[in-house]
Amino acid sequence: MLRIGMLTSGGDCQALNAAMRGVVKGICSKRDDVEIYGFQEGYKGLIYSNFKMLTSRDFSGILTVGGTILGTSRQPFKLMRVPDENGLDKVEAMKHTYHKLNLDCLVVLGGNGTHKSAHMLSQEGLNVITLPKTIDNDLWGTEMTFGFQSAVDIATDTIDRIHTTATSHSRVFIVEVMGHKVGWVTLHAGVAGGADIVLLPEIPYDIDVVVDAINRRKAAGKKFTIIAVAEGAISKQDAKLSKKDLKKKKEKEKYPSVAYELAEKVQRKTDQEVRITVPGHTQRGGSPCPYDRVLSTRLGAAAAEAILDGEFGCMIGVKKNEMVRVPLSEVAGKLKYVDPKAPIIREAELTGISFGV
């Protein structure tokens, strides 16, 4: 009997169900003696032994369904070795659940924090395989994560829709795109949506350069400007501050988000009206796009192969359109940032996009 545990952790996104479906279909195509234990609400289910028995039938008809049939929750890695309110050792509890069920492998779908915990469990002796889930596309060791392209499609659609109203008004439109630490979604959606200015966490912006770009467009007879800004975009001035001083500054200013801070600065320095659009969690919701359905299915099937091969302690990633097994030790704790000198940045600038520098 092959006993597989499975959980989805962290923020939800499109194609989680499709990826799990790929794993189960891949294993069940080779083995009939399979038991599947689905842990509910992420690592919380593993900690408190909250699971449900699943069969291959539970994974039929979910290829196009967003969210996750297992539910998810955020369990910060830094608190994993801190006992809960009842004094429970979370790591020992997860190990106990794993061994109590006689699991042969734990399949974990998640992003950066999730991979830190997965690596820890692997070091504790559990057989773990992970799949790269995040709209941010910021996981080290893979060229692409599932959920990213679906989020880009939604953010791009938002910018597209702003374009139609922008042509009717002489205004600056700011679209705030998800991405606290990395700007992949904002970059791709900004280019795809024809944004005039794209502001990323990796490239601190100069507000005067942003204003100059707006004024140049106006002088050229272009009545509107669209700015795509990542949640984590930061000015050059703020980038020089320590984390402590930056936190104090933000607490004092109390802007709802970066878009509102940017809007006030632009309004103050130009004579144009500013409007803000924040698509928010719509970027993580709904049905996965076809690209993500294919990618997650391939990743899930490749995870099934690794399980059948008995190779654990790895993340299934993508390199040059091939599925690869990347050691968790190489993935955990690392982020894949946008390189300010990357070809895509240079090419975007050639088309007239300003990055505020």
N, C-alpha and C positions, 0 to 999 in steps of 0.2 A: 504493500500500500504506500502510495506517495501522498504525503500530507503537506499542503501548501497553505501558508497564512498570507493574508493580503490586507494592506491598509493604505489609505490616502491621507496625507497629512499636509497641514498648512492651508493657504488660501486655495479655494477651488478654482477650476478653470475648465475650458472646453477640452474634450477628448480624454478625460480621466476614465470614463466608462469604456471608451473605445480601446484604450491601452490595456485595461484589465481584461477585456474581451479577447484581445490578441494573445495575452498570456494563457488564458484558460483554453481557448481553441487550439493554440499551439501545443499545449501539453496533452489535451484530450485526443488530439489526432494521433498521438503515439502511445498513449497509455489509457487503459480502461479503469485501472485501480487508483483513482485519484479522489482525495477528499480536499475540499476547499473551505478554509475558515476565514470568513470576512470580519475583520475587526472594525467596530463601529467608532466613528469620530476620531480617526487617526490613532496616534500613540496612546491616547486615553483608553481606547478599547483594549489595547495590549496590556496596559498597566493594570486595569481593573477587570480583565478577563471578560470583557463585554464583546461577544462575537455571535455570528450566526453561521450555521452550516449552509453552504451554497452548492449548487450543482451547475453543470454546464448550461442548463436551461435558463438559469438566472442571468446569464450573460448574452442571451439571444435578444435581439431587438433593441440593444442599447448603443449601437454604433453611432447613432446621430443624437443621442441624448446628452445634454450638458450636465454640469454638476458631477456628483458622484453618488452611486447607489449605496455606498458605505457610510456616507457622511464624513465630515472632516473637522478638525479643530487645530488650533495653534498650541503647541507645547514647546515653549522656548528651550533651546538646547542648554542655555546657561542655568536653567532651573531643573534640568533632568536629574542631577545628582543631589538636589535639595529635597528633603522629605516633604510629603504633602502635609495638609493640615492635621492629619491623624498620625503623622510620623512614619508613613509608609515609604520605604526605599523604592523609588520608581524603577530604577535599573534592575534591581533584584526581582521586583514584581514582574517586569517584562520577561526576564529570563525564566521565571517560574511558569508563567503562562505558556511560553514557547515549549518548555520541556514537558509540562503537564499534558499538552496536546500532542506530544511526540511529533512536532513539526520537523519536516525535512528542510524547509526553506521558508524564509519570510520575504515577501515581495513588497517593497515600499515605493510608493509613488509620491514624489514631492520635490521641493526646491532646495535652496541652500541650507536653511536650518534643519530641514528634514534629513538631508544627507549627512550633516554632522552627527545627528543622533543615530542614523543607520550605521555610520562608520564605527561609532562607539559600541553598538551592539555586535558588530562584526568582530571588533577587538575583544569583546567579552565571550567570544566563542560561538556565536549564532551564525547560521548560514543565511546570508542576506544578499539580495539582489535588488537594485534600485532602477527606477525609470525617471528620466528627467522631465518633471512637470513644472512649468512656470511660464506665465505670459511674458516675463521679463527677458527670457533668453539669456540669462546671466550665469548659467551653470558652467563651471570649468570642465573641460574634457569632452564637450560635445558642440558641434557647430550649430545645432538647432535643438530647441526644446518644444514639446508639443504644448499647444495653447498660445504660443507666440503669434503665429500667422493669423489665427482667429481674432486675437486682440488687435492686431494691426489692421485687419479688415474693418473692424468696428470703428476704430479710431479714425481710419481713413474715410469711412462713410460719414462720420461726424464732420470732418473738415470739408468734404465734398458738399454737404448740406449747408454748411456755413458760407461756402462760396456763392451759392445762389442768392442768399440774402445780403451778402457783402457787396455784390454788384449793384444792389439797390440803395446802398447807404454809404456815406463818406465816414466810415468808422474804422477803428482798429478792433479786430476780433481776436480774442485770446482763447485757444482751445487747450485745456490742461489735460495731458495724457498721463496714464499711470507709469510709474517708474521712479522710485525713491532714490536708488543708488546708481542705477544704470539707465541709459537712454535709448536702448535699442528700439522699443516700440515707438517712441516719439520720433526718432530719426527716420524709420521706415515709413511711418504714417505721414510724417511731414513731407518727405520726398514724394510719396505716392499721391498725397492730397494737394500738392502744389502750394504748400505753405511758403510764405515769403521769408519768415524768420523761424529758426528752429533752435531752441535753447535746451541744452543737455546738462546733466549733473557733471559729466566729465570735462566740460568746456565752460568754465566760469565766464559769465557774460559781463560786458561793460554796458551799462544802461545808456551811456551817451552814444555808443555804436548802434544800439538798438534804435534809439531815437533818430539817428542820422539815416538809418535804412528806411525808416518810416517817412521821413521828410523827403528823401530822394525819390521815393515812389510818388509822393504827392506832387513834387516838382515836375515829374515826368508825366503828369496827368492821370496817374492811377489813384483813384479816390479811396481805396481801401487797402488795408494790410492784414494778413492773417499770420498770427504767431502761434506755433505749436510749442508748448512748453511742458517739459517733464516735471512731475511732482517734486523731484529732488533738484531741479535747476537752482543754481546759486550764482550770485553776483561775484565779481572779482573781489570786491570789498569784503563781502562776508566770507569768502573762501580763505581770507588771510587770518580770520579769527580762530581762536581755539574752540574746541567743541563746547567747553563750558561757557565762554563768552557769547558764542553764537546762540546757545540755548537761552541765555539771559535776554539777549536781544529779541529773539522771537517771542518769548514770554511777555516782554514789554510791549511789542508791537501788536501782537494778537491778531494777525491776519488769518482768515479761515484757511487759506492755502496760498501757494506761491503765485497763482494766477491773480489773486487780489492784490498782493504786494506789487507785482509787476504792473498791473492796471493802474494803480495809484501813481507809480513813478512815471509811467507813460503819459497819463492824463495831465500830470503836473508839468511835463516838459514839452507837450505838444498842444495844439489847439483842436485836436480831434477827439471825438467821443470814443469811449472804449466799452466793449461788451465782452462778457466772459461766458464760456461754455465748458462745463465739467461733465463729461460722459461717465466718469466714475466707474462703478462696478458693472455697468453694461459691457465693459471691455472684457470681463471675465465670464459673462453669462451667455446663455443661448446655445444653439447647436454648433458643434465644431465645423469649421470650413473643410472642404474636401482635402486640402493639403494636410491638415492636422489629422484627419481620419486615416489617411494613408500612412503618415509618419508614425502615429501612435500604434497602429496595427502592426507595422513593421517592428517597432521597438518591443511591443509585447511578444510577438512571435520570436524575436531574437532572445528575449528573456527566457522564454520557454526552452529554447535550445540550450541556453546556459545551464538551466536547472537540470535538464535531461543529461547534460554532459557532466554535471556535478561540479561546476565551476562557480564559486560564490565570492563574496567580498568585492563585488564589482558593480558599476553602473553601466547600463547599456546606453551607449551614445552614438552619435553620427559623425563620421569623418569621411569627406569626399563621397558622400551618398552611400557609404557602407556602414552597416551596424558593427560597432566595436565594443569590446568589454574593457572598461576603464577601471583600474583599481580604485576603490573608495578612498584610499589614502591620498590619491592624486586629486580627488574631487572635493572632499570635505573642507570647508572653510575658505574656499577660493571662489572669487567672482570673475566673470568674464566681462570686462568693461569695454565700452566703445573707445577705440584708439583715436585720439584727436587727429592723428596723422594718417588715418586709414584712407584708402583710395575712395571709399564712398563719401567721405567728408569732402575731399578735394573735388570730386565729381559734382557733388551737390553745390559746392561753391561756384563751380564753373557755370551752373545753370542759373546763378543769381541768388541762391539761398544764403542768407546771413546767419552766422552762428553767434553773433553778438561780440565778435572779437576783431 
